[in-house]
């Protein structure tokens, strides 16, 4: 911005209208606005409304004189820095100039006014005002820029932290995936190599019906492990893109959980545990049966992993407008800190225990329950087991 673009406001105060008009004619220009006041009171009102480059005050006015007005101006924050020029028709012997400078004036003019002197003095103070204002605007612009840079820097730090976290999560995820996928693959590879060896040696005894049955069961377990890992990763992708499909249909939650517990028989035996099921009454609602089975399976799997071979209690019941499934174990428990983390992606409850899985089960389960307008909660303490509660609305949400 050019200095000449800064509009300057000038204040002239005199109790005689003809003096105001004459002085206005001397100092007025297109890049200036001249405000006129016939009294000190009128001048004060204008001073509080506008920012002036200079104030030209007549000394002798009825009521409050120019010196008294100047003292008021110097005592007010808004007006104390406005340059004051006094004008007086009194003779030099009155010594008004000295009193004017005492009142804070920057100059004193005697009437009749020297036209050239008036114009020159006003030009000087207007130029000084414009320079000060330009500097102030530059300082304000720099301060605004500094604040914006601070905000941007804070945002960049947050983004950097998020990116670093994302990179760590990616690295952890890839490490977990490579380990978890390698385990069933290694089993399948070893089984295949063993069978090739038996075939190369024409060892028919290795392929009896009983042994073939055991081979198929081992293969099936490894393939199911791979399928579960792949499905978990696909579900995470669906959740991120908002494409996790929910297809509600009416079914009995008690029957679903009862059937599921029976299908977990081999896993229960392998974990050297047992399940106490309480699902006496039907609990019927509109939910996605496949997805709810997925949630309960995740809870049962976790209870067997962390249950320390202790009995597991499973309950299904209706409570008000909610259908509730509870899975309680008596295992290692979950610290309060970890309770905040277990529903995040790739988080597993206890790093001290070697457990299978990608750490996605509870994250996916929470998303599935949320998609049903339900909620999943955990109550636990270290060494005291854990209670997971899934609450699903009995009435269909629109």
N, C-alpha and C positions, 0 to 999 in steps of 0.2 A: 504494500500500500504506500502511495506517495503521501508526503506530509501535507500537501495541498488538498488531499482528499479528506482530511480530518476536519470536520465542521467545527468551528470555534464559536462559542457563545460569549457575548460581551454584555455586561450590566452597567448601565449609567443611571445615577440617582441624582435628581434635582427637583426642588419643589416648584420650579417654573417650567411649564410645558415648552415655551419657546427655546429655553436653553437645551432641553432634551432633544428637540428636533434639530437644532443647530449642530449639537455634538454628534447626533446620529448621522447626519449628512456627512460629517468629516470622516467617520471611522467605518461606515457600513460598506461591505463588499459582498460579492456573490458567495464567497466561501465563509461568510460570517453571519451570525444571527444576533441582532442587537435587541436586548430587553430593556424597557424603560420603566422606572419607578419614580413616583412623585413624593414618596415618603420613605422613612426608614422601615416602617412596618410592612409596607408593600415590597420593599427590597428584600426583607427577611423571608417573606413568603416565597419569592422567586429563588432566593439562594438555597432554600431547602428542597426546591423542585428540580433545579438544574445544576449542571457542572459548568462553571464559568472560567474562561481563560484570564479575565481581568475584570475588576470592578472599579469604576470611576465614580467617586462620591463627592458631592458638593458638601462643603464644610457646614455652611450656615443654612439649616433647615428648621422649620418649626417642629416642636415636639422633640424627638430624638435627633441630635445633630450628627454630622458625619463621623466625628471622633468616637462618639458613643456607639454608633453602628459598627465601626471598625473594631472596637474592643469586644463587642458581642461576637463578631465574626472570628476573631482570634481565639475566643474561648470555646468554639464549637468545632468538633473534629471534621465535619463535612466541609466547613468553609475556612478553616484556619490557614490553609496554604494558598488561598486565592490572592494574587497580587492586587494591592489596593493603591490607586492613584487618587490623591485629593485634588480638588479644584476649589479655588476661593477667589472672590472678588475683593477681599479685604487687602489692605496695603501690607507691604512687607514688614512694616514696623510692628504689626500685630504679633509677629513671631509665630504664625500658625504653622509654618513649615516645620519648625522644631517639634511642636506638639504632634503634628501629623506623623513624623518619623517615630516619635515615642509611641504612637498608637499602632505602629506596625506597618506604616505605608512604605511603598517602595519608591514613590516619587510624589512631588508636589508641584502643581501647575497654578500659575496666577492668571486671572482674567485681566484684560482680554487675552484669549488663548492664541498662542503661536501655532498656526495651522500645521506647518511643517513639523514642529516639535511633537504635536499631538499625534499626528499620523505615524511618525517614526517610533515614538514610544509604544504605541499600541501594536505596531508591527512586530517590535522586538518581543513583547510579552506573548503575543499570539504565536509567534514562531517557537518561543520557549515552551509554551503549553503543548503545542503539537509535537515537539521533540519528546517531552516527558510522556505524553500519552502514547506515542509510538513505542518508546522504550517499555512502558508498562504493558502494552499489548504484546510486545515480543516476549517479555518475561512471563506473562500469563500463558502465551502459546507454548513457551518452553516448559512451563510447569505442567500444563495439560499434556504435552507430549511425554514428559517424564512419568506422569501418573499412568498414561496409556501403556508406556513401555513396561512399567512395573506390573500392570495387570497382565500384559502379554507374556512377560517373563514368568509370572506365576502360573499362567495357563500352560506355557511351554514346559515348566517343571512338572506340572500335573500330567501332561501328555507324555513326557519322557518317562515318568514313573509308571504310568499305565503301559507304555510300550515295553519297558523293562520287565514289568510283571507279565505281560503277554508273552514276551520271549521266554521268560523262565517257565511259564505254564506250557508253552509249546515244547520246550526242551524236556521238561518233566513228562509231558504227555507222550512224546516220541519215545522216551526211555521206557515208560511203562508199557506202551503199546508193543515196542520191540520185544520186551521181556514176556509180556502176556501172550502175544501171538506165537512167539518162539516155543513156548512150553508145549501147547498141543501139537504144533507142527513137528517138534522134535519127537514127540511120542509117535506120531503117524510115520515119520521117516524111519525111526528105529523098528517099528512093527513091519514096515514094508521091506526094509533090509533083511530083517530076520526071516521073513517069509521067502524072499528071493534066495537066501542061503539054503533054506530047507528044500526049496524046489530044485536048486542046482545040485543038491546031494540026493535027490529023489527020496527025501525023508517023508514018506507018506504018513508016518505015525504022528507027525506034527500037525496033521490036518484032520484029526478025528472030529466027530460032530461036537463033542464037548469043548474041544479046543477051538474049533471054528466059532462056536457060540461066544466064548470068552473074547476071542479076537474082535468079533463084530461089536460086542458091548464096549470094549476098550476104544475101538474106532468111533463108535457113536458118541461116547463121552467127549473125546477130543474134538470131534466135529461140532458137537453142541457148544463146546467152549468157544470155538472159533465163531460160530453163528452168534452167540451171545455178545462177544466182543464187537463184531461187525454191527449188530443191531443197536448196541449202545452208542457207537459212533454215529450211526445214521440218525438215531433219535436226537442226539445233540445237534446235528446239522439241521434237522427239522425244526427244533426248538428255536435255534438262532434265526432261521428264516421265517418263523411264524407259520410253519406248515405242519405242525404236529396235529394230526387229525384225531378228532374225538367223535365216535359214532355211538351215541347212546341207544341202548335197548333195555327192556325191562328184564331183570333177573334177580334171583335171591342171593344176596351177598353172603349169607350164612352157608348156603350150599356151595358157593364158589370156594370159600375159604376151607370148608371141610374137605372138598375134593382135592384142593391144592395141598393141604397138609398130608393127605394120603399119598400123593405123588412124590412127596419129599421123603418118603420112607427110607430110601437108600442113603440119602444125604444125612438124614438124622442118625442112622446107624453109623455111618462113616465118622460123624462128629462125636460119637459116643454120648449122644444126648437123648432127650425125649421131649415131646410136646404135649402139654395139657390144653385141650381145646374146649372152650365154652362157647357154643353157638346153638343154644336150645331152640330159639324162636326164629322164624323166617324174618329177614330184613330185606324188603323188596323196594327197588328204586330204579330210576332210569340213569344208567351209567354205561360207559364203554367197558364191556366185560373183559376184553383182551387187555386193555390198559390198566384196569384195576387189578387184574391178576398179576400183571407186571409189577405193580407197586407192592402188593403183598409178598410176591416172590422175593423182591429185593429185601424186604424187611426180615423175612424168614432166613434168607441167606446170610444177612449180616448177624442175626441173632445166633446162628449156628457157628459163624466164624469167631465171634467175640464172646460167646456165652460160657466159655471155660468148662465145657462138658456138663453144665448144669441144666436142669429142666427149663423149658421155655413155656411161658403161658401165652395163649392166644385167645382173645375174646372178640365176639361179634355181637353187637346189640344196638338198639335204637334208643336215642336220648333226645327227646323233644323233636325238633325238626331235622335232626342229624342221624345219619347212620355212622356207627363208630367201629373201627377195627383197631384193636390194641395188640401189640407184640412186646412182651416183656421178657428180658433175659436176666440172668444173675451173674453176668460175666464181669469183664474188666472195667466197665463203665466209661463215661466220657466226661472229660473236664469241662468246666464252664466255657473256657476259651475255645475248645474244640467244638462245642455245641454251636458256636457261631460259624464254624467253617465247614461242617460236614455236609451242608446242603449246597456247597459250591462245587464247581467242576474240578475233577481230578484230585479231590481231597479224600484222604482215607483216615479213619479215626485214630489209628495208632501206628506210628512209624516203627515202634519196637517189635511189632509182630509182622512176620512175613505173611501177607494175605494176597489172594488173587484178585483180579479185577482192575478196572481202569479208574476207580474212584468216581464213577459216574452214576451209580445206582440211586443214591439219595437225591442227587441233583435232578435226574430225570423223573424220579418219583414225585418230588415237590412240584415240578412243572406239570405233570399229569394231573395231580390233585388240584392244583390251581386252575387248570383248564376246566375242571368240573365245578369250579367255584367253591372248592373245599379248602381244607387246611391240614397240614401235617406238623406235629410238634414232637419234641423230645424232652423227657425229664430224666436226668441222670446225675450221677456223681461218681468220681473215681472210686473203683472197688465196690460199687453198689449196684452194678448192672445198669440197664437202660430200658425205659418204657417209651416206645414210639406209638403215637396215637394218630390215626387217619380219620378225619371227619368229613363225610360227604353229605350234601343236602339231599333230604328225602324227596323234596319237591323239585320238579324240573325248573331251572332258572332260564328265563327268556333271554 
